[in-house]
């Protein structure tokens, strides 16, 4: 994964973890795998 995509994953992860209206159970590894799978689809 490139550094740019890692920064994007970090940013998304932080935004989702700080979302207060609803509790979100999220692990960074799972988010990373999901985003990588989206890139592989195209």
C-alpha positions as CSV (number, residue, x, y, z in Angstrom):
1,X,0.0,0.0,0.0
2,X,1.3,3.4,-0.8
3,X,1.9,6.1,1.8
4,X,-0.9,8.2,0.3
5,X,-3.5,5.4,0.6
6,X,-2.3,4.7,4.2
7,X,-2.9,8.3,5.1
8,X,-6.4,8.1,3.6
9,X,-7.2,4.9,5.6
10,X,-5.9,6.7,8.8
11,X,-8.0,9.7,8.1
12,X,-11.2,7.6,7.5
13,X,-10.5,5.5,10.5
14,X,-10.1,8.6,12.8
15,X,-13.3,10.2,11.4
16,X,-15.3,7.1,12.0
17,X,-14.0,6.5,15.4
18,X,-14.8,10.0,16.5
19,X,-18.4,9.8,15.2
20,X,-20.5,10.4,18.3
21,X,-24.1,9.9,17.1
22,X,-23.7,6.2,16.8
23,X,-21.2,3.9,18.3
24,X,-19.1,2.2,15.6
25,X,-17.1,-0.9,16.2
26,X,-14.3,-0.8,13.8
27,X,-10.8,-2.2,13.6
28,X,-8.2,-0.5,11.5
29,X,-7.1,-3.8,9.9
30,X,-10.6,-4.6,8.7
31,X,-11.0,-1.1,7.3
32,X,-7.7,-1.4,5.5
33,X,-8.7,-4.8,4.0
34,X,-12.0,-3.4,2.9
35,X,-10.5,-0.4,1.2
36,X,-7.9,-2.6,-0.5
37,X,-10.7,-4.8,-1.8
38,X,-12.4,-1.8,-3.3
39,X,-9.2,-0.8,-5.1
40,X,-8.8,-4.4,-6.5
41,X,-12.4,-4.4,-7.8
42,X,-11.6,-1.7,-10.3
